[in-house]
Amino acid sequence: MRVISLQANDFELFDVPVQFAQDRAQLDARWKALQREAHPDRFAAEGAAAQRVAMQWSVRINEAYQRLKDPLKRAAYLCELQGAPVQAENNTAMPAAFLMQQMEWRESLDDTDSVQGLEALADTVSAEQRRVQQELARLLDEAKDPAQAVGQVRALMFIERFTQEVNAKLDRLT
Amino acid sequence: MALLQISEPGQSPDPHQRRIAVGIDLGTTHSLVASVRNGVAECLPDDDGRVILPSVVRFMPGQGRQIGFDAVQSAATDPVNTIASVKRFMGRGLQDIADRSKLPYEFIASEGTAKGGMLSIQTVQGPKSPVEVSAEILATLRYRAEDTFNDDLYGAVITVPAYFDDAQRQATKDAAQLAGLNVLRLINEPTAAAIAYGLDNASEGVYAVFDLGGGTFDISILRLTQGVFEVLSTGGDSALGGDDYDQALADAAMARQPALQVVTAEDKTLLKAAARAAKEALTTTDTASLNVALSTGSLSAPISRADFEQATQALTARCITAVRKALRDAQLAKDDVQGVVMVGGSTRMPQIQQAVADFFGQAPLNNLNPDEVVALGAAIQANQLAGNNAAGELLLLDVIPLSLGIETMGGLVERIIPRNQTIPTAMAQDFTTYQDGQTALALHVVQGERDLVQDCRSLARFELRGIPPMAAGAARIRVTFTVDADGLLSVGAKEQISGVEARIDVKPSYGLSDDQIATMLQESFTTAQADMKARALVEARVDADRMLLATRSALAADGDLLQADERAAIDAQMATLQAAIQTEQDAKALEDCTQALAKGTEAFAAERMNHSIQKALSGQNIQSL
């Protein structure tokens, strides 16, 4: 039988393969199954020490779930586990072509004031997001090249930031 | 009292002993207490068969108090001392109460504390904090439950609006403590409603709970699957409710007769009551009349339903805006929502029913009593938390409603925990010093969605001192926010290089300190002191026995986890406690003795718990799903 400790990594804790590709429905089901065992509510009648320990586990399970279900966080975590930390704050160098595309998107965001226009832009961005995620799956799961994947993780960070800005502008218009 | 009982997963610690646990809906307009009896949750009635307790407390000259219906009767004649809708003041400062000129009370800013402390209300019995007033209501419900069962309560689940911030939650927990209640959990009102609704209807899928009460509005989006109530997002307004509709209606009526004015406290109370009556009439009829005799003359204004809708259009629009935002936060579209459950008396208003139906494109669900559903859900959860429903399938995965962060340079907020995170949760962020040789760091904890500190709610300030002098930017200060299953925050700060630490349970700026609570408790117990003493000793003996029993069974099951010296220390403490039960006449001394054993076995309890969870989790694998 496997033994799980608080130090287990997210994949071990959730008993899922250590890879980028994940089945979201499986993660959701597993999250709930684990919380059923460890949530402080299960031990509400059992005193302060029990509550504290249960809370530690419950917090840890939530933390792992947040990271595993989010493709960007999951990719960054995998890179780090495999010895290639992303270090986003120290390293923002990106390929010229990528930066060109970002500038075009930004101009387009500034120039667009219609809901339809913004939604079209959001669609373009989300297509690119999916493409980068597929590339990450290839680099991490097939090529086993976390060092290369780090560049794609940074690209995904830029894309997510931009998506938020598009959504914020959409929120203001609707 | 730390109980050490640890049961096998899925088994009750003591199947023969049923613990009495209740759910309490502490509402703006009225409050209820419910409990699970014979497997069914039901609201407990008072001696006259009424389940509703109006959330109104009147302080009378001397010691006397009226609570509930009696207090409502007195509101018109003694408005200044008759506190209604106190929930709107919980965890709030004077500056937070926008419409206080329209209320009959004399508000006072709290003395002594930093700006932003909780307000009080001047009464004939002196200043009363909203926590004390709420405690009166809770204590009344506690006595009702104890009378019903003719037994002491084990604990209570108290509901709070999902959109309550940390200060409001803490104030509610303080009030419960003051009322002598053991709080098993604070749970969110829409989540409680979803439990009652979901279990009743065996529902699965995504549901929205639209909860418009007397003073607060919540919208929660939940996914229900096999007994798991997962909150996907929550939103609302903790100062929007039926009271505001009453006020809008009153304002509209007053505008018809500009010569009239609202002058006295009596005027304010009478006008409010008349407006509420007119509002309630308009639920079933197309026109009603708002009639009230004010000190400046008589007001008689016919109001049509259309007039009412128009006067409250902006309020209803605010509700729908919050619904839209909650859906966006859940990353769902309207069509994903299978049903909209209506909760709270104010959802009876036709314009609310209509607005919700129009927005979602489906008729809202009204098949549960909107007044009772929250208390019933809380009772079901209380029953499970008390360990009475060992095979319970119920699991709540709730979220925090508002982001939590810390003030950084320039009055900006750095978010540490974003809103709608599943609780319990802990998140950390590293900060550094601004100046060379800086040895202390002031931390200001805030809650809210805005970028500027001044636009967020200030929760607490504390300092990390003793940082060794380093160049600016060299220190690594990790600030960790922990939100527990009640949704309450505690904050820790640790300088990573030197290991210097500071932590705070977020409480001081709005809540009561533990000392204040102790003093209030003592004051409220000055009467019937002899009784109290005898009873306290009996309770202390029961607790001591329970502690010994639990320790013995823990030792029998897992004694091998202990080293010989650890075992000897626990054995010695057990012997001391055993002797004290026989001889000790002072309740406090006996409690201390029990506490000593609880403390001495804490590490052992934690170790056992850890083993138990590890085992349960290890047994959980994909194949078993």
Boltz contact constraints between the chains, C-beta under 6 A:
constraints:
  - contact:
      token1: [A, 1]
      token2: [B, 618]
      max_distance: 6.0
  - contact:
      token1: [A, 2]
      token2: [B, 618]
      max_distance: 6.0
  - contact:
      token1: [A, 3]
      token2: [B, 618]
      max_distance: 6.0
  - contact:
      token1: [A, 4]
      token2: [B, 614]
      max_distance: 6.0
  - contact:
      token1: [A, 4]
      token2: [B, 617]
      max_distance: 6.0
  - contact:
      token1: [A, 4]
      token2: [B, 618]
      max_distance: 6.0
  - contact:
      token1: [A, 15]
      token2: [B, 621]
      max_distance: 6.0
  - contact:
      token1: [A, 15]
      token2: [B, 622]
      max_distance: 6.0
  - contact:
      token1: [A, 29]
      token2: [B, 625]
      max_distance: 6.0
  - contact:
      token1: [A, 32]
      token2: [B, 228]
      max_distance: 6.0
  - contact:
      token1: [A, 33]
      token2: [B, 620]
      max_distance: 6.0
  - contact:
      token1: [A, 36]
      token2: [B, 395]
      max_distance: 6.0
  - contact:
      token1: [A, 37]
      token2: [B, 616]
      max_distance: 6.0
  - contact:
      token1: [A, 37]
      token2: [B, 617]
      max_distance: 6.0
  - contact:
      token1: [A, 38]
      token2: [B, 613]
      max_distance: 6.0
  - contact:
      token1: [A, 40]
      token2: [B, 485]
      max_distance: 6.0
  - contact:
      token1: [A, 44]
      token2: [B, 184]
      max_distance: 6.0
  - contact:
      token1: [A, 44]
      token2: [B, 385]
      max_distance: 6.0
  - contact:
      token1: [A, 45]
      token2: [B, 386]
      max_distance: 6.0
  - contact:
      token1: [A, 45]
      token2: [B, 387]
      max_distance: 6.0
  - contact:
      token1: [A, 46]
      token2: [B, 5]
      max_distance: 6.0
  - contact:
      token1: [A, 46]
      token2: [B, 6]
      max_distance: 6.0
  - contact:
      token1: [A, 47]
      token2: [B, 2]
      max_distance: 6.0
  - contact:
      token1: [A, 47]
      token2: [B, 3]
      max_distance: 6.0
  - contact:
      token1: [A, 47]
      token2: [B, 4]
      max_distance: 6.0
  - contact:
      token1: [A, 48]
      token2: [B, 2]
      max_distance: 6.0
  - contact:
      token1: [A, 49]
      token2: [B, 602]
      max_distance: 6.0
  - contact:
      token1: [A, 49]
      token2: [B, 605]
      max_distance: 6.0
  - contact:
      token1: [A, 49]
      token2: [B, 606]
      max_distance: 6.0
  - contact:
      token1: [A, 50]
      token2: [B, 609]
      max_distance: 6.0
  - contact:
      token1: [A, 53]
      token2: [B, 606]
      max_distance: 6.0
  - contact:
      token1: [A, 53]
      token2: [B, 609]
      max_distance: 6.0
  - contact:
      token1: [A, 53]
      token2: [B, 610]
      max_distance: 6.0
  - contact:
      token1: [A, 55]
      token2: [B, 424]
      max_distance: 6.0
  - contact:
      token1: [A, 57]
      token2: [B, 613]
      max_distance: 6.0
  - contact:
      token1: [A, 58]
      token2: [B, 424]
      max_distance: 6.0
  - contact:
      token1: [A, 59]
      token2: [B, 424]
      max_distance: 6.0
  - contact:
      token1: [A, 59]
      token2: [B, 425]
      max_distance: 6.0
  - contact:
      token1: [A, 59]
      token2: [B, 426]
      max_distance: 6.0
  - contact:
      token1: [A, 62]
      token2: [B, 422]
      max_distance: 6.0
  - contact:
      token1: [A, 62]
      token2: [B, 425]
      max_distance: 6.0
